[in-house]
Structure formats: structure tokens, C-alpha cells
Amino acid sequence: MTSKSGILRFAAITLVALGLTACASNDELQTEVESITDAYNEAQTSVNRGNFRRGIQIFEAIQARYPFSDLARQIQLELMYAYYN
């Protein structure tokens, strides 16, 4: 009897954990996408204001964290421009 109740308890905990993980992933993905675009906009604002070092730091951090994102190519172009100036 003990092993059966232990298995049921384990199964219940696993199902609850999977349910919570599935719910959290959508919110985390949305937050991650927002943080990428926020950081990109902040870096672009820094470059436009002439603060190239700050822009470069942010662009490099985004590039390191998300090398295969949709913005990766654009960030490389922005970095070239910032380094040039």
C-alpha cells in the first residue's frame, strides 16, 4: 500500500509542477521578448545621442545573450556604425 500511495503522490506533484511550468513559460517568453526590444531601443537611443560606448555595451550584451534572435543581424550593423563613430 505504501508504494502505491507514494507513486500516486509523486504523480500528483509531477502533474502540478508541469501545469505550473506550462503556464509560466508564456509569460516568461513575453517578458524576454519585451526586454530584448527595450534593450535594443535603449542602445539605439544612446547611439543617437552620441553615447556610443553605452550603445556598444548594450548591443554587445544583447548579441551575446541572444545570438540567433531576429535582431541579431541588425545589431551587428548597429555595432559597426557605433564602432565607426
C-alpha positions as CSV (number, residue, x, y, z in Angstrom):
1,M,0.0,0.0,0.0
2,T,2.8,2.4,0.8
3,S,4.4,2.2,-2.5
4,K,1.1,2.7,-4.3
5,S,0.4,5.9,-2.3
6,G,3.9,7.1,-2.9
7,I,3.6,6.6,-6.6
8,L,0.3,8.5,-6.6
9,R,1.8,11.3,-4.6
10,F,4.7,11.6,-7.0
11,A,2.4,11.6,-10.0
12,A,0.2,14.3,-8.5
13,I,3.2,16.5,-7.7
14,T,4.6,16.0,-11.1
15,L,1.4,16.9,-12.8
16,V,1.1,20.1,-10.7
17,A,4.7,21.1,-11.5
18,L,4.2,20.5,-15.2
19,G,1.0,22.5,-15.1
20,L,2.7,25.5,-13.4
21,T,5.7,25.3,-15.8
22,A,3.4,25.4,-18.8
23,C,1.6,28.4,-17.6
24,A,4.8,30.3,-16.7
25,S,6.6,29.8,-20.0
26,N,4.2,32.0,-22.0
27,D,4.7,34.9,-19.6
28,E,8.5,34.4,-19.4
29,L,8.7,34.4,-23.2
30,Q,6.7,37.6,-23.5
31,T,8.9,39.3,-20.9
32,E,12.0,38.1,-22.6
33,V,10.9,39.5,-26.0
34,E,10.0,42.8,-24.4
35,S,13.3,43.0,-22.6
36,I,15.2,42.4,-25.9
37,T,13.3,45.2,-27.7
38,D,13.6,47.5,-24.7
39,A,17.3,47.0,-24.5
40,Y,17.6,47.4,-28.3
41,N,15.7,50.7,-28.1
42,E,17.8,51.9,-25.2
43,A,21.0,51.1,-27.1
44,Q,19.8,52.9,-30.2
45,T,18.8,55.9,-28.2
46,S,22.2,56.0,-26.6
47,V,23.9,55.9,-30.0
48,N,21.6,58.6,-31.4
49,R,22.5,60.8,-28.5
50,G,26.2,60.3,-29.2
51,N,26.9,58.0,-26.2
52,F,28.5,55.3,-28.4
53,R,30.2,53.4,-25.6
54,R,26.9,52.8,-23.8
55,G,25.2,51.8,-27.0
56,I,28.0,49.4,-27.9
57,Q,27.9,47.8,-24.4
58,I,24.1,47.2,-24.7
59,F,24.3,45.9,-28.2
60,E,27.1,43.5,-27.3
61,A,25.2,42.3,-24.3
62,I,22.1,41.6,-26.4
63,Q,24.3,39.9,-29.1
64,A,25.9,37.7,-26.5
65,R,22.7,36.7,-24.8
66,Y,20.6,36.3,-28.0
67,P,22.9,35.5,-30.9
68,F,20.2,33.9,-33.1
69,S,17.4,36.4,-32.4
70,D,15.6,38.2,-35.2
71,L,17.5,41.4,-34.3
72,A,21.0,39.7,-34.4
73,R,21.8,41.0,-37.9
74,Q,20.5,44.4,-37.2
75,I,22.5,44.6,-34.0
76,Q,25.7,43.7,-35.9
77,L,25.0,46.6,-38.3
78,E,24.3,48.9,-35.4
79,L,27.6,47.8,-33.8
80,M,29.5,48.6,-37.0
81,Y,28.1,52.0,-37.1
82,A,28.8,52.7,-33.4
83,Y,32.4,51.5,-33.7
84,Y,32.9,53.6,-36.8
85,N,31.8,56.7,-35.0
